[in-house]
Amino acid sequence: MKIVITGATCMIGQALCAQLIGMGYEVFAVVRNTNKCNTLPPESEKMHIVISSMEQYDSLDQKISIIPDVAILLAWEGTRGNNRDNLKVQQDNYSNNMNAIKSIKKLGCHKIIIAGSQAEYGPWYKEEKQLEDSMSHPNTAYGKYKLKLFEDASEFCKNNSIKMYEPRFFSLYGPEDFEGTMVMTILRKMMHNEPCQLTECVQLWDFLYISDAIEGLICLIEKECKTGIYNFGYGEAYPLKVYIELMQKATNSLSTLEYGAIPYPVTGMVNINPDVTKLKALGWEPKVGFEQGIKEIIRELEEQEKQLFYMKKVHMNVIG
């Protein structure tokens, strides 16, 4: 099976490329530059690097010489910080990804997976689980243009006999996660016994470990199933305080947990509680519980700190 992946060096892309290569699939990893290519599996006859900026996605059919069995679109700028509400950035994301879909269609691909987000639904204030057919009220430019891409891409794919799927990811975490996430920030503070300023942490939350997310994507790649949205979460939600205290236990931290030090935003307390029944119907089940996943991240962070210490020591010896 031949698979094209855009955004191949993001956390999901790295893990997915490694898994697919390990399964013997042929992967065409589309990257914007070669700087992060060392995060991908070693180059082999099964791994192909395709250099393309997002602005060049309209010519992917000229850069890729095979007919892909599946194309997976993961690339998206401005997923964090102020750029989530930057209209120009999010409009460009939409346009570039629509161009990618049209270009991939020229290659003869008949199965496309686009990375969705919980942001497409908008804030969820209810305690019950959030279904795929829940009303969407995105409140950020990021969420609005992700939703617009899903709607317009669905129509395009339907008109061109292409099967399209959108996994909507809820709170993914893992060793290669962005440094500024709540999990990574709090873990580093706990590992150094620093105080942790938090909200009251009574909101419901659901965390999905990266390897379980990849197994879900493999189901969408391999199985003949109903097109459309699939919620990607663990399927069990608990008050955020439960996860915080599991993190403290896993790190044996002496950090003080300052609940209530950070107020909830004026928009209110938001829950993360996806219903994953539709994904489970494909035979998928999450395997990595939160405590196990956190221990994996801690091992990686400890290794990074050891390497950093070693490099500093070598540097000091050289200077000395």
KAHU-V896164 format. One record per residue. N is the residue number from 1. RES is the residue in three letters. SS is DSSP state (H for helix, E for strand, - for the rest). Layout:
N & RES & SS
N & RES & SS
This chain:
1 & MET & -
2 & LYS & E
3 & ILE & E
4 & VAL & E
5 & ILE & E
6 & THR & E
7 & GLY & -
8 & ALA & -
9 & THR & -
10 & CYS & -
11 & MET & H
12 & ILE & H
13 & GLY & H
14 & GLN & H
15 & ALA & H
16 & LEU & H
17 & CYS & H
18 & ALA & H
19 & GLN & H
20 & LEU & H
21 & ILE & H
22 & GLY & H
23 & MET & -
24 & GLY & -
25 & TYR & -
26 & GLU & E
27 & VAL & E
28 & PHE & E
29 & ALA & E
30 & VAL & E
31 & VAL & E
32 & ARG & -
33 & ASN & -
34 & THR & -
35 & ASN & -
36 & LYS & -
37 & CYS & H
38 & ASN & H
39 & THR & H
40 & LEU & -
41 & PRO & -
42 & PRO & -
43 & GLU & -
44 & SER & -
45 & GLU & -
46 & LYS & -
47 & MET & E
48 & HIS & E
49 & ILE & E
50 & VAL & E
51 & ILE & E
52 & SER & -
53 & SER & -
54 & MET & H
55 & GLU & H
56 & GLN & H
57 & TYR & H
58 & ASP & H
59 & SER & H
60 & LEU & H
61 & ASP & H
62 & GLN & H
63 & LYS & H
64 & ILE & -
65 & SER & -
66 & ILE & -
67 & ILE & -
68 & PRO & -
69 & ASP & -
70 & VAL & E
71 & ALA & E
72 & ILE & E
73 & LEU & E
74 & LEU & -
75 & ALA & -
76 & TRP & -
77 & GLU & -
78 & GLY & -
79 & THR & -
80 & ARG & -
81 & GLY & H
82 & ASN & H
83 & ASN & H
84 & ARG & H
85 & ASP & H
86 & ASN & -
87 & LEU & H
88 & LYS & H
89 & VAL & H
90 & GLN & H
91 & GLN & H
92 & ASP & H
93 & ASN & H
94 & TYR & H
95 & SER & H
96 & ASN & H
97 & ASN & H
98 & MET & H
99 & ASN & H
100 & ALA & H
101 & ILE & H
102 & LYS & H
103 & SER & H
104 & ILE & H
105 & LYS & H
106 & LYS & H
107 & LEU & -
108 & GLY & -
109 & CYS & -
110 & HIS & -
111 & LYS & E
112 & ILE & E
113 & ILE & E
114 & ILE & E
115 & ALA & E
116 & GLY & E
117 & SER & E
118 & GLN & H
119 & ALA & H
120 & GLU & H
121 & TYR & -
122 & GLY & -
123 & PRO & -
124 & TRP & -
125 & TYR & -
126 & LYS & -
127 & GLU & -
128 & GLU & -
129 & LYS & -
130 & GLN & E
131 & LEU & -
132 & GLU & -
133 & ASP & -
134 & SER & -
135 & MET & -
136 & SER & -
137 & HIS & -
138 & PRO & -
139 & ASN & -
140 & THR & -
141 & ALA & H
142 & TYR & H
143 & GLY & H
144 & LYS & H
145 & TYR & H
146 & LYS & H
147 & LEU & H
148 & LYS & H
149 & LEU & H
150 & PHE & H
151 & GLU & H
152 & ASP & H
153 & ALA & H
154 & SER & H
155 & GLU & H
156 & PHE & H
157 & CYS & H
158 & LYS & H
159 & ASN & H
160 & ASN & -
161 & SER & -
162 & ILE & -
163 & LYS & E
164 & MET & E
165 & TYR & E
166 & GLU & E
167 & PRO & E
168 & ARG & E
169 & PHE & E
170 & PHE & -
171 & SER & -
172 & LEU & E
173 & TYR & E
174 & GLY & -
175 & PRO & -
176 & GLU & -
177 & ASP & -
178 & PHE & -
179 & GLU & -
180 & GLY & -
181 & THR & -
182 & MET & H
183 & VAL & H
184 & MET & H
185 & THR & H
186 & ILE & H
187 & LEU & H
188 & ARG & H
189 & LYS & H
190 & MET & H
191 & MET & H
192 & HIS & -
193 & ASN & -
194 & GLU & -
195 & PRO & -
196 & CYS & E
197 & GLN & E
198 & LEU & -
199 & THR & -
200 & GLU & -
201 & CYS & -
202 & VAL & -
203 & GLN & -
204 & LEU & E
205 & TRP & E
206 & ASP & -
207 & PHE & -
208 & LEU & E
209 & TYR & E
210 & ILE & H
211 & SER & H
212 & ASP & H
213 & ALA & H
214 & ILE & H
215 & GLU & H
216 & GLY & H
217 & LEU & H
218 & ILE & H
219 & CYS & H
220 & LEU & H
221 & ILE & H
222 & GLU & H
223 & LYS & -
224 & GLU & -
225 & CYS & -
226 & LYS & -
227 & THR & -
228 & GLY & E
229 & ILE & E
230 & TYR & E
231 & ASN & E
232 & PHE & E
233 & GLY & -
234 & TYR & -
235 & GLY & -
236 & GLU & -
237 & ALA & -
238 & TYR & E
239 & PRO & E
240 & LEU & H
241 & LYS & H
242 & VAL & H
243 & TYR & H
244 & ILE & H
245 & GLU & H
246 & LEU & H
247 & MET & H
248 & GLN & H
249 & LYS & H
250 & ALA & H
251 & THR & H
252 & ASN & -
253 & SER & -
254 & LEU & -
255 & SER & -
256 & THR & -
257 & LEU & E
258 & GLU & E
259 & TYR & -
260 & GLY & -
261 & ALA & -
262 & ILE & -
263 & PRO & -
264 & TYR & -
265 & PRO & -
266 & VAL & -
267 & THR & -
268 & GLY & -
269 & MET & -
270 & VAL & -
271 & ASN & -
272 & ILE & -
273 & ASN & -
274 & PRO & E
275 & ASP & -
276 & VAL & -
277 & THR & H
278 & LYS & H
279 & LEU & H
280 & LYS & H
281 & ALA & -
282 & LEU & -
283 & GLY & -
284 & TRP & -
285 & GLU & -
286 & PRO & -
287 & LYS & -
288 & VAL & -
289 & GLY & -
290 & PHE & H
291 & GLU & H
292 & GLN & H
293 & GLY & H
294 & ILE & H
295 & LYS & H
296 & GLU & H
297 & ILE & H
298 & ILE & H
299 & ARG & H
300 & GLU & H
301 & LEU & H
302 & GLU & H
303 & GLU & H
304 & GLN & H
305 & GLU & H
306 & LYS & H
307 & GLN & H
308 & LEU & H
309 & PHE & H
310 & TYR & H
311 & MET & H
312 & LYS & H
313 & LYS & H
314 & VAL & H
315 & HIS & H
316 & MET & H
317 & ASN & H
318 & VAL & H
319 & ILE & H
320 & GLY & -
